[in-house]
Amino acid sequence: MTPPRQPLFVAPPIYRSRRLRDAARILPVVGAVLMLVPMLWEPGPGGARSTARDGIYLFVLWGALIVAARLLAPRLDELPPDTDPDEG
């Protein structure tokens, strides 16, 4: 006789908590990739790059990453029901 299998799906609060932690883990990677985007832009006429445009992009991206981290951080502290804080 085979033992009963674990359920395929987890409870929604646990699922949301895991996806939120995944988003917090991937945020720095996405930010690093997006910081490299200005290197892919075409130079302007005469082959010169627009440092003003690049700088504005980087500061807006930096601010957006700060806001995203600020929105994610408070909810990372909340534990979903039926979880043990000592579990990894």
Secondary structure, DSSP 8 states (H G I E B T S, - for coil): -------SS--HHHHHHHHHHHHHHHHHHHHHHHHTGGGGS---GGG---HHHHHHHHHHHHHHHHHHHHHHHHHHS---TT--TT--
